[in-house]
Amino acid sequence: MYADPQYDPSYNADPALVPYTFTIPVNSDEGNSVQGFELTYNQPFTFLPGWMSNLGIASNYTHVSADDSTGLSPNSYNVTLYYDQDKFGGRVSLNKRDDYLLSAPGGNGHVEERKYGPTHVDLAAFYNLTDHISLSLEGINISDEVERIYGTGYGDQDLTREYSHTGAQWFFGVRYKY
């Protein structure tokens, strides 16, 4: 009777009369204003004496203001301190972002569903044993941060819905170049 291949006549409702809610994201007729700025500072410390001339910093800070934008933190920043030379190199990086909106309205009656903005610290280093063999060490989330999604209840609560703790991850590698 109906052209829909998923129509099941044993279902006791006429699919032409069952109300459905169908939504897709669209641009608002009123528009959405996104404003912000980013500051960046990168500096190799080649002006320092001796071994310290191999040090450097790479950093940025971003501030964004946008109403009801999902996945967007108002503030975020990254800082990497590094040491780099032919025989050995390494870096320590810090990444921080504010909590951010996942959905509004949130599930289960929450006004919003948000994600906690953790501070991650990562590490990477290499050592060249010879012209052909190098060792590497990488540490991800060495600050042992957790990931957490929470609902806001009637608007100002912090009710954990999902908690994920992966712990720090360490990787050791050997590379042969021929």
Secondary structure as UniProt FT lines:
FT   TURN            5..6
FT   TURN            9..10
FT   TURN            15..17
FT   TURN            29..30
FT   STRAND          34..44
FT   TURN            46..47
FT   HELIX           50..54
FT   STRAND          55..66
FT   TURN            67..68
FT   TURN            70..71
FT   STRAND          75..84
FT   STRAND          88..97
FT   STRAND          100..103
FT   HELIX           107..109
FT   STRAND          113..115
FT   STRAND          119..128
FT   STRAND          133..140
FT   TURN            142..143
FT   STRAND          147..151
FT   TURN            153..156
FT   STRAND          159..164
FT   STRAND          169..176
//
